[in-house]
Amino acid sequence: MAKKPDEPVRPIIVKKITVVAGGHHGGAWKVAYADFVTAMMAFFLLLWILGATTEKQRKGIADYFSPTLVKNRKSGSGSGTGLLGGTSLTAKDKLPHPGGSGNKAITVPKDASGGPKEGAKRSQRAKQQVEAKLRSTQRLRRLARQVRLVDTTEGVRIDLVDDADFSMFRMGTTVLTPEASELVDALGQALSGDGGGLTVRGHTDALPYKSGTVGNNWSLSAGRAEATRQALLRDGVGEDRFRRIEGVADKELLIPADPHDPRNRRISITVMD
């Protein structure tokens, strides 16, 4: 259609919209930078932990964050073929022990030598002293089959375990057998030079007392722990080092599947850090 001669020309209007972000360059970079700084801090913290801890401490940290921690804590000291009857740090234990505070037994290397390492924790020095003492004679090496060393959160636990051929105490009493006295004497000599705190815990199996007999497994386990403490005192261990003497009867079985198994009868001595 033709435009009328007197019709005015319509103006063309162009509208420009400028979007201005908040701040000088916006705030998104701040979030990214904060994430980067956090990651770098975690990375340097990891490097510091790797450089400032021992292998044992790193293993403990790894176990703490392991998803199988609950399962591992239900395991007790193993029944390996090493000098002290344990397994390696990375092997699964074979004898469940729900009441224990640790879960890995230590194998003594056949060619190990030397005394406690400088700067080692008190419990680790005590462990090395015990290992060296139990290697010192052929008879003690034979008795060492009844000993298991277990790393715990408190320190090192020394388990003196009965079996079918060995008993720490005469049946139903708190009297140490001659072989057990010799073994406890050796431990006392090894531990007498260190100042670490000690706890002694007695365990029994689930065999009931005869009807009409005065006594029970609670008093028996506590009495055996006290008899062990008295033997350690005679071997030079300071009285002020003992923190707790406990008897737990048959409530922390080493072999839960067989409450009457002789290995459930044992004395546990923990050397604290």
Protein Blocks (a to p, Z undefined) as FASTA:
>chain_A
ZZdfklccddddddddddddehjkojklmmmmmmmmmmmmmmmmmmmmmmmpcfklmmmm
mmmmpcklmmmmmpccdddfbfnopacfkbccfbdcfkbcbfbdcdddfkbgcdddehia
fklmmmmmmmmmmmmpmklmmmmmmpccdddfklccddddddfkbcfbdghiabdcfklm
mmmmmmmmmmmmpcbdcdddddddfbdcdehiacdfklmmmmmmmmmmmmmmmnopafkl
pmbdcdehjmlcfblmlmmbmklpccdddddZZ
